Amino acid sequence: MPEKKSYSFTELKKIISRLRSPEGCPWDKKQTHDSLRPFLVEESYEVLQALDEGVPEKLRDELGDLLLQIMLHAQIADEAKQFDIDDVICSISQKLIHRHPHVFGGKKVAGVEEVEQSWEALKQEEREEGESILAGMPEQMPALTYSQSMQRRVAGVGFDWEKVEQIIDKVAEEVTEIKEASSHQEKTNEFGDLLFTIANIARRLDIDLEMALRSANQRFYRRFRKMEGMCRERGIDLAELSLEQQNALWEEAKQKTG
């Protein structure tokens, strides 16, 4: 089997440029920032899936697919005389150096918490006068992630509960308000407040809520599939079992799948 050729970043730029050239690929040539949007989202989620699976080779390939999206957006901007990939690299390099004075400057920090406080303060310096610290947050983010990101930002200026136990107590309050809500809209609003509070607890416990929920979804999927398999093996119909029997089967599936 012939040895795989090694490519540099410079060669990758040339490949992308050729794909977009008049002699390039018809599909790549017709793409715009807008037409690429769904692919950027899809590739991002595929990277997350690869991280969940923990297979290095798959993560490598998915990161490459995500990098392709970045390169295409940069090439389109370059063709419009707006910026190129080198400008993107320069911009993020400057930002990283500015936001890490404890690494690239003489500032001393005591630990992670102090780094996070310094990060938010430096980001505030970069904002225009009068601009909210919540400005620039992409509304396209999943709602739970958006909640945690927003709470993280305001916590950077001290707007936060003193203890996580206080937030946990707030959960009970929100549940009571759901029970007492008289209309569907009120219940919807109170349920949103409950989810927002749970997102805050997860943030304080350093739990990525999207990842935690994805993991719970995967566990449910595995266990329910196991239940279906056991029913087939035993010649029984899952739908015909009582709720008590289904729950017993669920507990058995949990034991076998983890």
Secondary structure by P-SEA (a helix, b strand, c coil): cccbbbbcaaaaaaaaaaaacccccccccccccccaaaaaaaaaaaaaaaaaaccaaaaaaaaaaaaaaaaaaaaaaaaaccccaaaaaaaaaaaaaaaccccccccccccaaaaaaaaaaaaaaaccccccccccccccccaaaaaaaaaaaaaaaccccccaaaaaaaaaaaaaaaaacccaaaaaaaaaaaaaaaaaaaaaaccaaaaaaaaaaaaaaaaaaaaaaaaaaaccccccccaaaaaaaaaaaaaacc
